[in-house]
Amino acid sequence: MKNRLREIRTARGISQEELADILGVTRQTISSLENGRYNPSIILAFKIARYFGMAIEDIFIYEERDYDVR
């Protein structure tokens, strides 16, 4: 899954550490999200979207090939 978290966060002038503190996660979690090494739980995705006043789909981009649903 791709995401626009870094783009959105930096456009608003928020550091990884600040965002982590606001969301109650570690800075490493934010870094891993931004680098595509970690997919957020649905709760964390909602928290991020709510904080930025955006829809989850505007931050996290699901691609069909990400998961094989059969």
Number of C-alpha atoms within 10 A of each C-alpha: 16 16 19 14 20 18 11 14 16 11 9 10 9 13 14 19 16 14 17 18 12 12 14 11 13 15 16 12 17 21 17 14 20 19 13 13 12 13 16 17 9 10 9 14 17 15 16 21 18 12 12 15 9 12 13 17 12 12 19 18 12 12 9 9 8 9 9 6 6 3
